[in-house]
């Protein structure tokens, strides 16, 4: 009896088995984590096979180095003064010298918020960052840290969320691929008590009326924080394009936040003037 070629279903099942094997190898030997399987996500098994092969090859070619703290990476320095020994006039110079020392060790620290005082940044480095573990591979490497990820400041974080994950997201032609942290219910301009689906539909209807929507400029004017409520106000310049013509709208906007039960900040209201939402 002649040998028959495996059918498509059999080939797909073999690919799934091979993919599961490579996932298991990545999890056991390299600490990888997979939240959902390809079958759940509808990912083509052949595409997943190629991606997993690349990841496995990279992991085997670049074995992880041992873990050490930032303090160990700098050679366990004993000559750096603690923050309480610095007079006010010494802090900025000491901070500059400390950051240069970090950079020589491949450690880079920045702060997104301009409200972080030099003394606080110095304290953070000495009392917190020095104890953070990094992967120390052979050869030169860079490790980047952001102060705000360790100590998020609500006014600054909410202002960034309002601009990048709300106003700019709405004032563009593309659909809402990522939903900003929304509370329940939501208000959008004059529309009150909207669920997430209703909110998205209002925004989609607005986008569908134009050939293109261009967010030219979005700026923050004021940030107010009172207890569990935060209000960000600003201005926007938006191009609404239809039939080869773009009308420029210059007006204001406001995003109101409320704090959830677990301390998270949720958007409760979005007001964009000059836009028919």
C-alpha positions in Angstrom: 0.0 0.0 0.0 1.6 3.3 -1.0 2.5 5.8 1.7 0.0 8.6 1.8 0.8 12.2 2.6 -0.6 13.5 5.9 -3.7 15.6 5.5 -3.9 19.3 6.6 -5.5 18.6 9.9 -2.7 16.1 10.8 0.0 18.6 9.8 -1.7 21.3 12.0 -1.9 19.0 14.9 1.8 18.2 14.5 2.6 21.9 14.4 0.6 22.4 17.6 2.5 19.6 19.3 5.9 21.0 18.2 4.8 24.5 19.4 3.8 23.1 22.8 7.1 21.3 23.1 9.1 24.5 22.4 6.9 26.5 24.9 7.6 23.9 27.5 11.4 24.1 26.8 11.3 27.9 27.1 9.3 27.8 30.3 11.6 25.1 32.0 15.0 26.3 30.8 14.5 30.1 30.3 11.6 31.0 32.7 9.3 32.1 29.9 5.5 32.6 30.6 2.7 32.1 28.2 -0.7 33.5 29.2 -2.8 32.0 26.4 -2.3 29.3 23.8 -2.2 29.9 20.1 -5.5 28.0 19.7 -7.2 30.4 22.0 -5.9 33.5 20.2 -6.5 32.1 16.7 -2.8 32.5 15.8 -1.7 30.6 12.8 0.4 27.6 14.1 3.0 27.9 11.3 3.5 31.6 12.2 3.8 30.7 15.9 6.3 27.9 15.0 8.6 30.3 13.2 8.4 32.9 16.1 9.1 30.2 18.7 12.0 28.9 16.8 13.5 32.4 16.6 13.0 33.0 20.4 14.5 29.7 21.3 17.5 30.2 19.1 18.0 33.7 20.6 17.8 32.4 24.2 20.3 29.6 23.5 22.7 32.0 21.8 22.4 34.6 24.6 22.4 32.8 27.9 21.4 35.0 30.8 24.1 36.3 33.1 23.9 36.0 36.9 21.8 38.4 38.8 23.4 41.0 41.0 22.2 44.2 42.7 23.0 47.7 41.4 25.3 48.1 44.4 27.2 45.0 43.4 27.4 46.2 39.8 29.1 49.4 41.0 31.7 47.3 42.9 30.2 47.7 46.4 31.3 51.3 46.8 31.9 52.4 50.4 32.7 56.1 49.7 29.3 57.4 48.7 27.7 59.6 51.4 24.2 58.8 52.6 21.6 61.5 51.9 21.2 62.6 55.5 24.9 63.7 55.6 24.5 66.1 52.7 23.8 69.8 53.3 21.3 71.5 51.0 24.0 73.2 49.0 25.8 69.9 48.3 22.9 67.8 47.0 22.9 68.8 43.3 26.7 68.3 42.9 26.6 65.0 44.8 23.6 63.8 42.7 25.4 64.6 39.4 28.5 62.7 40.6 26.4 59.7 41.6 24.5 59.6 38.3 27.8 59.7 36.4 29.0 56.8 38.6 25.9 54.8 37.8 26.3 55.5 34.0 29.8 54.1 34.1 28.3 50.9 35.5 25.7 50.9 32.7 22.9 52.1 35.0 20.7 55.0 33.7 18.1 56.7 35.8 15.6 59.4 34.8 12.5 61.0 36.2 9.5 61.9 34.1 8.0 64.3 36.6 9.8 67.6 37.0 8.6 67.8 40.6 11.1 65.2 41.9 13.6 67.1 44.1 17.3 66.4 43.7 17.5 65.2 47.4 14.6 62.8 46.8 16.3 61.4 43.7 19.6 61.0 45.6 17.8 59.2 48.4 16.0 56.9 46.0 19.3 55.9 44.4 21.0 55.2 47.7 18.1 53.6 49.6 16.1 51.8 46.9 17.9 51.6 43.5 21.1 50.2 45.0 19.1 47.1 46.1 17.4 46.4 42.8 18.6 43.2 41.1 19.8 43.3 37.5 21.0 40.7 35.1 24.7 41.1 34.7 25.7 39.6 31.3 29.2 39.5 30.0 30.3 42.5 28.1 28.9 46.1 28.3 25.2 46.3 29.1 22.7 49.1 29.8 19.9 49.1 32.4 17.4 51.9 32.4 15.2 52.8 35.3 12.5 55.5 35.7 11.9 57.0 39.1 8.1 57.4 38.4 7.7 53.7 38.0 8.7 53.2 41.6 6.9 56.2 42.9 4.1 57.3 40.6 2.9 60.8 41.2 -0.8 61.1 40.5 -0.9 64.5 38.9 1.9 63.8 36.5 0.7 60.2 35.7 -2.9 61.3 35.2 -1.8 64.2 32.9 0.2 61.7 30.7 -2.8 59.3 30.7 -5.2 62.1 29.7 -3.0 63.3 26.8 -1.5 60.0 25.4 -4.2 57.4 26.3 -7.3 59.5 26.0 -7.4 62.8 24.1 -4.9 61.8 21.4 -6.5 58.4 21.2 -9.9 59.9 20.4 -8.6 62.7 18.1 -7.2 60.3 15.5 -8.8 58.4 12.6 -7.7 54.9 13.8 -10.1 53.0 16.0 -9.6 52.6 19.7 -7.3 49.7 19.8 -6.4 50.3 23.5 -8.9 51.4 26.0 -7.7 53.9 28.6 -8.4 53.1 32.3 -12.2 53.8 32.3 -14.5 54.0 35.3 -18.1 53.0 35.3 -20.2 54.8 34.2 -18.4 57.3 31.8 -19.4 60.7 30.5 -18.5 61.9 27.0 -19.3 65.6 26.4 -23.1 65.8 27.1 -23.6 62.0 27.0 -23.9 60.7 30.6 -23.8 57.3 32.2 -22.2 55.5 29.2 -20.9 51.9 29.4 -17.7 51.0 27.6 -19.5 49.7 24.5 -21.7 52.9 24.3 -18.6 55.1 24.8 -16.7 53.3 22.0 -19.7 53.6 19.7 -19.9 57.4 20.2 -16.2 57.8 19.4 -16.5 55.4 16.4 -19.4 57.4 15.0 -17.4 60.6 15.3 -14.4 59.1 13.6 -16.5 57.6 10.8 -17.8 61.0 9.7 -14.3 62.1 8.5 -11.8 60.9 5.9 -9.0 61.7 8.3 -8.6 63.2 11.8 -5.2 64.7 12.7 -4.2 65.5 16.2 -1.8 68.4 15.6 -1.2 69.5 19.2 -2.5 68.5 22.7 -1.3 70.4 25.7 -2.0 70.4 29.5 -2.9 73.7 31.0 -3.8 72.8 34.6 -3.9 69.8 36.9 -6.0 69.7 40.1 -5.8 67.0 42.7 -8.3 66.8 45.6 -8.5 63.6 47.7 -9.8 60.9 45.4 -10.5 63.2 42.4 -8.2 64.6 39.8 -9.1 67.0 36.9 -6.8 67.7 34.0 -7.6 70.6 31.6 -5.8 71.6 28.4 -6.1 72.7 24.8 -6.1 70.9 21.5 -5.5 71.7 17.8 -7.2 69.1 15.6 -7.6 68.7 11.8 -10.9 67.3 10.6 -10.5 66.3 7.0 -13.4 65.7 4.5 -13.4 65.7 0.7 -9.8 66.9 0.4 -10.3 69.8 2.9 -9.1 69.9 6.5 -10.7 72.3 9.0 -8.6 73.2 12.0 -10.3 73.2 15.4 -8.6 75.0 18.3 -10.4 74.5 21.6 -10.1 73.1 25.1 -10.6 69.7 26.8 -11.0 68.3 30.2 -10.5 64.8 31.6 -11.8 63.9 35.1 -10.4 61.0 37.2 -11.6 59.3 40.3 -9.7 56.8 42.4 -10.9 53.2 42.5 -11.3 50.9 45.5 -7.7 49.7 45.1 -6.1 53.1 44.6 -6.1 53.0 40.8 -7.0 56.2 38.9 -10.0 55.7 36.5 -11.3 58.2 33.9 -14.8 59.2 34.8 -15.5 62.0 32.3 -14.1 63.3 29.0 -15.0 66.7 27.6 -13.6 67.8 24.3 -14.8 71.2 23.1 -15.1 72.1 19.4 -15.8 68.4 18.6 -19.2 66.9 17.9 -19.1 63.7 19.9 
